[in-house]
Structure formats: structure tokens, C-alpha cells
Amino acid sequence: MICERGQAYGYDLSGDLGDYAFTDADIERAALYRTLNILEKNKYVISHWDTKGSGPARKVYSLTKDGEHHLQQWAEVLHKVSKSMSHFVRKVESLNGARRPTRTKRASAGS
């Protein structure tokens, strides 16, 4: 992630997304770049082109101070969501412990 490295290429960020995803679904790179553009417009991220080395120029992204603050706010929101979800899971598990669910066959489309 940007905050761990200080700066990162978009391609590297896309490789890290799976580590932070809520589902097994792949996150499209186009969505990542749209999000990075929005973050840059909101001044949470800045970028520059890295032209060093061989190959084409690559865009490097860095968090701004406002971006670090925004990230911290999101971490606090997600922490609260995490606590709520954990509470929900414990509640469901306690219901399942008291009353074992029975397996039922799914109704076929023709039924």
C-alpha cells in the first residue's frame, strides 16, 4: 500500500488489492485508476511520472497530508464496521448453536 511504502506505482497497488478485498472478486484495474484520479482531484494523492530506467514512463502515487488524514478517518469507520460485523456474526453463531439449521434441498426452477 502507498502508506507502507511512501509511494507506489499503480500496477503495484493493483497487485496488493487482493490482500484488502472484502470478497474473492477481482478488482478491475480500471476501477483502481478511476479511484486514484478521484483521490488526486480531491488532493488526497499526488502523482508524477517516473521516467528512469528502461521501458515506458510509469506513474508514481503518493499520499498527501490530507490523504493521510482521510485514510485515518476511513480506518476509524472501518474499525467500527468491523466491530459491528463481529457482533453480528457472534449473534448468528449463538442462534445456530441453540437451534441447529436443517439442510434443505433448493427448490428447482420448475417447482
Secondary structure, DSSP 8 states (H G I E B T S, - for coil): -HHHHSEEEHHHHHHHGGGG-SSSS---HHHHHHHHHHHHHTTSEEEEEE--SSSS-EEEEEE-HHHHHHHHHHHHHHHHHHHHHHHHHHHHHHHHHHS---------TT-
